[in-house]
Amino acid sequence: MIQVKSKAEAVEWIARWPAPEIEVIEIRQAQELADFPAEVQETLEKRSELLSQPGERSEG
C-alpha cells in the first residue's frame, strides 16, 4: 500500500513501477471516519462502544 495525496500522483507512481505488462495494479481510495457525515460517525462510535462492552452476546 502506498499513500499519496491525489489520484494523479498515484497514477504517476504506478507508471514508474517495474511490473510486467500482464501485472494488474489496482488504485483504491482509502477513507477515514472523518470523511463520513457526523451521523455516520456517531453511529459507528456507538457501535464500537457497544462491541467493546463485556457481556453476553448471542451467537448464531
PDB file as gemmi writes it, atoms N, CA and C in Angstrom:
CRYST1    1.000    1.000    1.000  90.00  90.00  90.00 P 1                      
ATOM      1  N   MET A   1       0.846  -1.161   0.000  1.00  0.00           N  
ATOM      2  CA  MET A   1       0.000   0.000   0.000  1.00  0.00           C  
ATOM      3  C   MET A   1       0.900   1.235   0.000  1.00  0.00           C  
ATOM      4  N   ILE A   2       0.580   2.156  -0.862  1.00  0.00           N  
ATOM      5  CA  ILE A   2       1.317   3.408  -0.966  1.00  0.00           C  
ATOM      6  C   ILE A   2       0.328   4.542  -0.718  1.00  0.00           C  
ATOM      7  N   GLN A   3       0.708   5.480   0.133  1.00  0.00           N  
ATOM      8  CA  GLN A   3      -0.166   6.612   0.418  1.00  0.00           C  
ATOM      9  C   GLN A   3       0.283   7.808  -0.400  1.00  0.00           C  
ATOM     10  N   VAL A   4      -0.635   8.363  -1.182  1.00  0.00           N  
ATOM     11  CA  VAL A   4      -0.352   9.543  -1.998  1.00  0.00           C  
ATOM     12  C   VAL A   4      -1.423  10.585  -1.751  1.00  0.00           C  
ATOM     13  N   LYS A   5      -1.194  11.784  -2.255  1.00  0.00           N  
ATOM     14  CA  LYS A   5      -2.123  12.889  -1.998  1.00  0.00           C  
ATOM     15  C   LYS A   5      -3.251  12.996  -3.011  1.00  0.00           C  
ATOM     16  N   SER A   6      -3.082  12.387  -4.186  1.00  0.00           N  
ATOM     17  CA  SER A   6      -4.113  12.507  -5.219  1.00  0.00           C  
ATOM     18  C   SER A   6      -4.082  11.286  -6.133  1.00  0.00           C  
ATOM     19  N   LYS A   7      -5.164  11.132  -6.891  1.00  0.00           N  
ATOM     20  CA  LYS A   7      -5.232  10.040  -7.860  1.00  0.00           C  
ATOM     21  C   LYS A   7      -4.156  10.226  -8.934  1.00  0.00           C  
ATOM     22  N   ALA A   8      -3.942  11.465  -9.348  1.00  0.00           N  
ATOM     23  CA  ALA A   8      -2.923  11.746 -10.366  1.00  0.00           C  
ATOM     24  C   ALA A   8      -1.539  11.327  -9.870  1.00  0.00           C  
ATOM     25  N   GLU A   9      -1.255  11.591  -8.606  1.00  0.00           N  
ATOM     26  CA  GLU A   9       0.033  11.197  -8.043  1.00  0.00           C  
ATOM     27  C   GLU A   9       0.155   9.670  -8.003  1.00  0.00           C  
ATOM     28  N   ALA A  10      -0.951   8.986  -7.706  1.00  0.00           N  
ATOM     29  CA  ALA A  10      -0.940   7.517  -7.699  1.00  0.00           C  
ATOM     30  C   ALA A  10      -0.639   6.973  -9.088  1.00  0.00           C  
ATOM     31  N   VAL A  11      -1.256   7.552 -10.104  1.00  0.00           N  
ATOM     32  CA  VAL A  11      -1.035   7.103 -11.481  1.00  0.00           C  
ATOM     33  C   VAL A  11       0.422   7.346 -11.890  1.00  0.00           C  
ATOM     34  N   GLU A  12       0.977   8.489 -11.511  1.00  0.00           N  
ATOM     35  CA  GLU A  12       2.390   8.774 -11.817  1.00  0.00           C  
ATOM     36  C   GLU A  12       3.301   7.751 -11.136  1.00  0.00           C  
ATOM     37  N   TRP A  13       3.000   7.437  -9.886  1.00  0.00           N  
ATOM     38  CA  TRP A  13       3.811   6.486  -9.131  1.00  0.00           C  
ATOM     39  C   TRP A  13       3.748   5.105  -9.776  1.00  0.00           C  
ATOM     40  N   ILE A  14       2.551   4.696 -10.166  1.00  0.00           N  
ATOM     41  CA  ILE A  14       2.366   3.380 -10.784  1.00  0.00           C  
ATOM     42  C   ILE A  14       3.079   3.298 -12.140  1.00  0.00           C  
ATOM     43  N   ALA A  15       3.116   4.398 -12.866  1.00  0.00           N  
ATOM     44  CA  ALA A  15       3.795   4.405 -14.169  1.00  0.00           C  
ATOM     45  C   ALA A  15       5.280   4.083 -14.019  1.00  0.00           C  
ATOM     46  N   ARG A  16       5.851   4.367 -12.861  1.00  0.00           N  
ATOM     47  CA  ARG A  16       7.269   4.077 -12.612  1.00  0.00           C  
ATOM     48  C   ARG A  16       7.483   2.692 -12.004  1.00  0.00           C  
ATOM     49  N   TRP A  17       6.407   1.994 -11.659  1.00  0.00           N  
ATOM     50  CA  TRP A  17       6.506   0.695 -11.010  1.00  0.00           C  
ATOM     51  C   TRP A  17       7.071  -0.343 -11.980  1.00  0.00           C  
ATOM     52  N   PRO A  18       8.110  -1.065 -11.600  1.00  0.00           N  
ATOM     53  CA  PRO A  18       8.723  -2.045 -12.507  1.00  0.00           C  
ATOM     54  C   PRO A  18       7.965  -3.371 -12.520  1.00  0.00           C  
ATOM     55  N   ALA A  19       6.781  -3.363 -13.077  1.00  0.00           N  
ATOM     56  CA  ALA A  19       5.956  -4.569 -13.122  1.00  0.00           C  
ATOM     57  C   ALA A  19       5.812  -5.027 -14.572  1.00  0.00           C  
ATOM     58  N   PRO A  20       5.666  -6.335 -14.766  1.00  0.00           N  
ATOM     59  CA  PRO A  20       5.424  -6.821 -16.128  1.00  0.00           C  
ATOM     60  C   PRO A  20       4.087  -6.287 -16.651  1.00  0.00           C  
ATOM     61  N   GLU A  21       3.965  -6.243 -17.965  1.00  0.00           N  
ATOM     62  CA  GLU A  21       2.737  -5.690 -18.563  1.00  0.00           C  
ATOM     63  C   GLU A  21       1.495  -6.493 -18.215  1.00  0.00           C  
ATOM     64  N   ILE A  22       1.660  -7.748 -17.862  1.00  0.00           N  
ATOM     65  CA  ILE A  22       0.485  -8.553 -17.510  1.00  0.00           C  
ATOM     66  C   ILE A  22       0.064  -8.349 -16.049  1.00  0.00           C  
ATOM     67  N   GLU A  23       0.869  -7.620 -15.302  1.00  0.00           N  
ATOM     68  CA  GLU A  23       0.567  -7.326 -13.895  1.00  0.00           C  
ATOM     69  C   GLU A  23      -0.621  -6.368 -13.809  1.00  0.00           C  
ATOM     70  N   VAL A  24      -1.505  -6.614 -12.856  1.00  0.00           N  
ATOM     71  CA  VAL A  24      -2.641  -5.735 -12.632  1.00  0.00           C  
ATOM     72  C   VAL A  24      -2.385  -4.949 -11.354  1.00  0.00           C  
ATOM     73  N   ILE A  25      -2.439  -3.644 -11.452  1.00  0.00           N  
ATOM     74  CA  ILE A  25      -2.259  -2.779 -10.294  1.00  0.00           C  
ATOM     75  C   ILE A  25      -3.575  -2.024 -10.096  1.00  0.00           C  
ATOM     76  N   GLU A  26      -4.086  -2.104  -8.886  1.00  0.00           N  
ATOM     77  CA  GLU A  26      -5.385  -1.504  -8.587  1.00  0.00           C  
ATOM     78  C   GLU A  26      -5.195  -0.279  -7.697  1.00  0.00           C  
ATOM     79  N   ILE A  27      -5.908   0.795  -8.038  1.00  0.00           N  
ATOM     80  CA  ILE A  27      -5.889   2.016  -7.231  1.00  0.00           C  
ATOM     81  C   ILE A  27      -7.184   2.044  -6.432  1.00  0.00           C  
ATOM     82  N   ARG A  28      -7.056   2.187  -5.113  1.00  0.00           N  
ATOM     83  CA  ARG A  28      -8.231   2.283  -4.246  1.00  0.00           C  
ATOM     84  C   ARG A  28      -8.100   3.508  -3.364  1.00  0.00           C  
ATOM     85  N   GLN A  29      -9.204   4.190  -3.199  1.00  0.00           N  
ATOM     86  CA  GLN A  29      -9.210   5.352  -2.323  1.00  0.00           C  
ATOM     87  C   GLN A  29      -9.575   4.890  -0.912  1.00  0.00           C  
ATOM     88  N   ALA A  30      -8.696   5.177   0.026  1.00  0.00           N  
ATOM     89  CA  ALA A  30      -8.965   4.844   1.423  1.00  0.00           C  
ATOM     90  C   ALA A  30      -9.722   5.999   2.058  1.00  0.00           C  
ATOM     91  N   GLN A  31     -10.636   5.654   2.957  1.00  0.00           N  
ATOM     92  CA  GLN A  31     -11.396   6.682   3.651  1.00  0.00           C  
ATOM     93  C   GLN A  31     -11.225   6.522   5.151  1.00  0.00           C  
ATOM     94  N   GLU A  32     -11.287   7.626   5.836  1.00  0.00           N  
ATOM     95  CA  GLU A  32     -11.215   7.633   7.277  1.00  0.00           C  
ATOM     96  C   GLU A  32     -12.569   8.040   7.834  1.00  0.00           C  
ATOM     97  N   LEU A  33     -12.770   7.804   9.111  1.00  0.00           N  
ATOM     98  CA  LEU A  33     -14.043   8.113   9.747  1.00  0.00           C  
ATOM     99  C   LEU A  33     -14.423   9.580   9.539  1.00  0.00           C  
ATOM    100  N   ALA A  34     -13.447  10.468   9.566  1.00  0.00           N  
ATOM    101  CA  ALA A  34     -13.707  11.900   9.395  1.00  0.00           C  
ATOM    102  C   ALA A  34     -14.264  12.243   8.014  1.00  0.00           C  
ATOM    103  N   ASP A  35     -14.132  11.350   7.047  1.00  0.00           N  
ATOM    104  CA  ASP A  35     -14.637  11.592   5.695  1.00  0.00           C  
ATOM    105  C   ASP A  35     -16.151  11.405   5.601  1.00  0.00           C  
ATOM    106  N   PHE A  36     -16.755  10.795   6.624  1.00  0.00           N  
ATOM    107  CA  PHE A  36     -18.184  10.495   6.602  1.00  0.00           C  
ATOM    108  C   PHE A  36     -18.977  11.561   7.348  1.00  0.00           C  
ATOM    109  N   PRO A  37     -20.290  11.677   7.058  1.00  0.00           N  
ATOM    110  CA  PRO A  37     -21.137  12.647   7.757  1.00  0.00           C  
ATOM    111  C   PRO A  37     -21.165  12.369   9.266  1.00  0.00           C  
ATOM    112  N   ALA A  38     -21.478  13.400  10.051  1.00  0.00           N  
ATOM    113  CA  ALA A  38     -21.472  13.307  11.518  1.00  0.00           C  
ATOM    114  C   ALA A  38     -22.362  12.180  12.026  1.00  0.00           C  
ATOM    115  N   GLU A  39     -23.552  12.001  11.426  1.00  0.00           N  
ATOM    116  CA  GLU A  39     -24.452  10.951  11.922  1.00  0.00           C  
ATOM    117  C   GLU A  39     -23.879   9.547  11.711  1.00  0.00           C  
ATOM    118  N   VAL A  40     -23.128   9.359  10.651  1.00  0.00           N  
ATOM    119  CA  VAL A  40     -22.485   8.068  10.405  1.00  0.00           C  
ATOM    120  C   VAL A  40     -21.369   7.864  11.424  1.00  0.00           C  
ATOM    121  N   GLN A  41     -20.602   8.910  11.680  1.00  0.00           N  
ATOM    122  CA  GLN A  41     -19.526   8.825  12.663  1.00  0.00           C  
ATOM    123  C   GLN A  41     -20.076   8.463  14.040  1.00  0.00           C  
ATOM    124  N   GLU A  42     -21.184   9.123  14.441  1.00  0.00           N  
ATOM    125  CA  GLU A  42     -21.788   8.858  15.746  1.00  0.00           C  
ATOM    126  C   GLU A  42     -22.272   7.415  15.843  1.00  0.00           C  
ATOM    127  N   THR A  43     -22.908   6.931  14.794  1.00  0.00           N  
ATOM    128  CA  THR A  43     -23.409   5.557  14.783  1.00  0.00           C  
ATOM    129  C   THR A  43     -22.270   4.560  14.919  1.00  0.00           C  
ATOM    130  N   LEU A  44     -21.197   4.766  14.192  1.00  0.00           N  
ATOM    131  CA  LEU A  44     -20.062   3.851  14.264  1.00  0.00           C  
ATOM    132  C   LEU A  44     -19.368   3.908  15.620  1.00  0.00           C  
ATOM    133  N   GLU A  45     -19.300   5.107  16.204  1.00  0.00           N  
ATOM    134  CA  GLU A  45     -18.693   5.224  17.529  1.00  0.00           C  
ATOM    135  C   GLU A  45     -19.537   4.503  18.577  1.00  0.00           C  
ATOM    136  N   LYS A  46     -20.873   4.643  18.501  1.00  0.00           N  
ATOM    137  CA  LYS A  46     -21.765   3.950  19.440  1.00  0.00           C  
ATOM    138  C   LYS A  46     -21.640   2.442  19.267  1.00  0.00           C  
ATOM    139  N   ARG A  47     -21.596   1.987  18.035  1.00  0.00           N  
ATOM    140  CA  ARG A  47     -21.465   0.549  17.765  1.00  0.00           C  
ATOM    141  C   ARG A  47     -20.158   0.025  18.344  1.00  0.00           C  
ATOM    142  N   SER A  48     -19.093   0.783  18.155  1.00  0.00           N  
ATOM    143  CA  SER A  48     -17.790   0.382  18.675  1.00  0.00           C  
ATOM    144  C   SER A  48     -17.826   0.289  20.200  1.00  0.00           C  
ATOM    145  N   GLU A  49     -18.486   1.263  20.853  1.00  0.00           N  
ATOM    146  CA  GLU A  49     -18.619   1.240  22.310  1.00  0.00           C  
ATOM    147  C   GLU A  49     -19.394   0.007  22.764  1.00  0.00           C  
ATOM    148  N   LEU A  50     -20.495  -0.293  22.068  1.00  0.00           N  
ATOM    149  CA  LEU A  50     -21.308  -1.452  22.437  1.00  0.00           C  
ATOM    150  C   LEU A  50     -20.524  -2.750  22.285  1.00  0.00           C  
ATOM    151  N   LEU A  51     -19.754  -2.860  21.220  1.00  0.00           N  
ATOM    152  CA  LEU A  51     -18.991  -4.082  20.984  1.00  0.00           C  
ATOM    153  C   LEU A  51     -17.839  -4.254  21.968  1.00  0.00           C  
ATOM    154  N   SER A  52     -17.360  -3.158  22.518  1.00  0.00           N  
ATOM    155  CA  SER A  52     -16.239  -3.246  23.455  1.00  0.00           C  
ATOM    156  C   SER A  52     -16.681  -3.554  24.883  1.00  0.00           C  
ATOM    157  N   GLN A  53     -17.999  -3.470  25.148  1.00  0.00           N  
ATOM    158  CA  GLN A  53     -18.504  -3.754  26.493  1.00  0.00           C  
ATOM    159  C   GLN A  53     -18.581  -5.258  26.714  1.00  0.00           C  
ATOM    160  N   PRO A  54     -18.118  -5.710  27.895  1.00  0.00           N  
ATOM    161  CA  PRO A  54     -18.235  -7.122  28.185  1.00  0.00           C  
ATOM    162  C   PRO A  54     -19.695  -7.478  28.451  1.00  0.00           C  
ATOM    163  N   GLY A  55     -20.040  -8.692  28.204  1.00  0.00           N  
ATOM    164  CA  GLY A  55     -21.413  -9.125  28.434  1.00  0.00           C  
ATOM    165  C   GLY A  55     -21.760 -10.273  27.529  1.00  0.00           C  
ATOM    166  N   GLU A  56     -22.959 -10.750  27.694  1.00  0.00           N  
ATOM    167  CA  GLU A  56     -23.402 -11.884  26.883  1.00  0.00           C  
ATOM    168  C   GLU A  56     -23.785 -11.407  25.496  1.00  0.00           C  
ATOM    169  N   ARG A  57     -23.354 -12.141  24.543  1.00  0.00           N  
ATOM    170  CA  ARG A  57     -23.706 -11.868  23.151  1.00  0.00           C  
ATOM    171  C   ARG A  57     -24.306 -13.128  22.587  1.00  0.00           C  
ATOM    172  N   SER A  58     -25.357 -12.951  21.826  1.00  0.00           N  
ATOM    173  CA  SER A  58     -25.957 -14.142  21.212  1.00  0.00           C  
ATOM    174  C   SER A  58     -25.123 -14.571  20.033  1.00  0.00           C  
ATOM    175  N   GLU A  59     -24.918 -15.853  19.930  1.00  0.00           N  
ATOM    176  CA  GLU A  59     -24.181 -16.388  18.793  1.00  0.00           C  
ATOM    177  C   GLU A  59     -25.163 -17.084  17.880  1.00  0.00           C  
ATOM    178  N   GLY A  60     -24.991 -16.874  16.603  1.00  0.00           N  
ATOM    179  CA  GLY A  60     -25.964 -17.507  15.751  1.00  0.00           C  
ATOM    180  C   GLY A  60     -25.595 -17.598  14.382  1.00  0.00           C  
TER     181      GLY A  60                                                      
END                                                                             
